[in-house]
Amino acid sequence: MDDNWQDNPKLAGIDKNKLDMLQQMAQQGAGKSPSDLLPFIMNAASQGRNAGLNFNSNEINTIIEVLKMGKSPRERAKLDKVVNLMKMMK
């Protein structure tokens, strides 16, 4: 993942600690298949909540939009698949 995604102006209103956690998570999750990503993301979300980092739906949607920028259609579809799986788990 491009480390510059955090500098996107659309993310200006999101807490730096949240963005740092996401960067760490992205590095650890790099190369995982969508089916492997789901439990990884669920665990990371739980750890984030335990650390007091809660994301509202607007923050989540903005982050996903930024992460999709510059990705191939296949990579975007993978992200969409993971997001849809996450929504079904709620």
Backbone torsions as a table, in degrees:
resi	resn	phi	psi	omega
1	MET	NA	140.6	177.5
2	ASP	-68.0	123.9	-178.8
3	ASP	-66.6	-16.9	-177.5
4	ASN	-77.9	-4.8	-178.8
5	TRP	-59.2	-30.2	-178.7
6	GLN	-67.4	-20.9	-178.6
7	ASP	-85.6	-0.8	-179.3
8	ASN	-62.1	129.3	-178.1
9	PRO	-58.8	-24.3	179.2
10	LYS	-65.1	-20.7	-177.8
11	LEU	-95.2	6.1	-173.7
12	ALA	-56.4	-31.1	-177.2
13	GLY	-88.0	0.5	-177.0
14	ILE	-96.5	135.1	-178.1
15	ASP	-52.9	136.5	-178.9
16	LYS	-60.3	-36.5	178.9
17	ASN	-62.3	-37.6	177.7
18	LYS	-66.0	-43.1	-179.6
19	LEU	-66.9	-37.3	177.1
20	ASP	-63.8	-42.1	178.0
21	MET	-61.8	-41.7	179.2
22	LEU	-63.8	-39.1	178.7
23	GLN	-63.2	-43.6	177.7
24	GLN	-62.4	-43.3	-179.9
25	MET	-63.1	-42.0	-180.0
26	ALA	-63.1	-40.6	179.4
27	GLN	-66.2	-41.4	-179.5
28	GLN	-70.7	-30.2	-177.1
29	GLY	-91.8	-2.1	-177.6
30	ALA	-58.6	132.4	176.4
31	GLY	86.4	-4.1	179.4
32	LYS	-78.3	146.8	176.3
33	SER	-74.8	160.9	178.2
34	PRO	-54.4	-37.3	-179.7
35	SER	-70.7	-30.0	176.1
36	ASP	-79.4	-28.1	-178.8
37	LEU	-69.1	-34.8	-175.3
38	LEU	-58.6	-54.7	178.8
39	PRO	-64.5	-33.4	178.2
40	PHE	-62.3	-46.4	-179.2
41	ILE	-67.5	-39.8	179.1
42	MET	-61.4	-42.3	178.3
43	ASN	-65.5	-43.3	179.3
44	ALA	-64.0	-39.3	178.5
45	ALA	-63.7	-40.4	178.2
46	SER	-63.8	-43.7	177.8
47	GLN	-63.4	-39.5	178.2
48	GLY	-62.9	-44.0	178.3
49	ARG	-61.7	-42.2	179.1
50	ASN	-63.3	-28.5	178.0
51	ALA	-88.3	2.7	178.6
52	GLY	84.4	16.2	179.5
53	LEU	-102.4	98.6	179.1
54	ASN	-111.0	130.8	-179.3
55	PHE	-101.4	132.7	174.5
56	ASN	-84.8	169.6	-174.4
57	SER	-63.6	-34.7	178.0
58	ASN	-65.0	-40.8	178.1
59	GLU	-63.4	-44.2	-179.2
60	ILE	-62.4	-46.9	-179.8
61	ASN	-62.6	-40.4	179.1
62	THR	-65.4	-44.0	179.8
63	ILE	-61.8	-44.4	179.5
64	ILE	-62.5	-43.2	179.0
65	GLU	-59.6	-44.5	-179.8
66	VAL	-66.9	-40.6	-179.6
67	LEU	-64.2	-28.0	-179.4
68	LYS	-77.6	-20.0	-177.2
69	MET	-60.5	130.7	176.9
70	GLY	77.5	3.6	179.6
71	LYS	-88.7	155.2	176.7
72	SER	-71.7	161.5	176.5
73	PRO	-55.6	-35.7	179.5
74	ARG	-66.5	-43.6	179.3
75	GLU	-66.6	-38.4	177.6
76	ARG	-63.8	-40.6	178.8
77	ALA	-64.6	-37.7	177.2
78	LYS	-62.3	-45.6	178.0
79	LEU	-61.2	-43.5	178.6
80	ASP	-60.6	-40.2	-179.8
81	LYS	-63.1	-45.1	178.9
82	VAL	-63.7	-43.4	179.4
83	VAL	-61.3	-44.4	179.5
84	ASN	-64.0	-38.8	176.8
85	LEU	-63.8	-40.3	179.0
86	MET	-62.8	-42.6	179.8
87	LYS	-63.2	-36.3	179.9
88	MET	-69.9	-25.9	-178.5
89	MET	-77.2	-18.8	-176.8
90	LYS	-69.7	NA	NA
